[in-house]
Amino acid sequence: MIEFAMKRPGRNGSFFAFLLELKCYSKRTMGTNKLQRFEEIGEFENVFELTDYQDNDVKKPKGNWHKKVFGNSNPIILELACGKGAYTLELARRNPDKNFIGVDIKGARIWKGAKRARSEKLDNLRFLRIYIDHLDEYFAPGEVDDIWITFPDPYPKYSDRSKRLTSPKFLDIYKSVLKSDGYIHLKTDSDKLFKYTRKVIKDWECPVKKVVQNIYEECPDDELLTIQTFYEKRHIEAGKTIKFLSFGLPVS
């Protein structure tokens, strides 16, 4: 039995003090788990922790993903802000002839996906812990075939629009690593982000491959679009409509 669970407040005790103790215990436990996970992913061969706080002796894999990391010439597909990697995992399972890289800055989240990938021996999957706006420092021009962005933070405030992963700032970064015939695939429950992205790609004159206003009405049998993460299931249960947009970038 957990120690704090035995310390129930009596008739003269403070229930609020008990709740405070419970909250503090939870924070300590979560903090310990995060530290343990950070230590573990440092030993995972399928995780590259290449944040900007490492020493200068660490060589970035830019231009070497095919030859030195995956050991093949298969297409490379990124999932940005992959979180726990549920979508990346499923893409890798269904497409063994392609290489996948889940990108996120939060190591404690990456840990879960990376551990599952190791247990399933998914050799076509890696995780990269970096800030997404530094993507061009880790991939050479044309090294990436496609980019998936699934349920990113929509940053609903207008003042935060540059943080949206489909803002012009990020499209510029993607353009520096994506093949000229590559596509960006956005899956979202956010009407605001969906409309914003459509406006941006119209202004940019991006070639549009596919627009889906409601995935589960328009293409319920699509094997890739109907992959559901934990959070997507919650969105659906809440009655939200899941949308999809696939587009390229203009060739300058």
Buried (B, 14 or more C-beta within 10 A) or exposed (E): EEEEEEEEEEEEEEEEEBEEBBEEBEEEEEEEEBEEBBEBBEEBEBBBBBEEEEEEEEEBBBBEBBEEBBEEEBBBBBBBBBBBBBBBBBBBBEBEEBBBBBBBBEBBBBBBBBBBBBEEEBBBBBBBBBEBBBBBBBBBBBBBBBBBBBBBEBBEEEEEBEBBBBBEEBBEBBBBBBBEEBBBBBBBBBEBBBEBBBEBBEEBEBBEEBEBEEBBEBBEEBEBBEBBBEBBEEBBEEEBBBBBBBBBBEEE
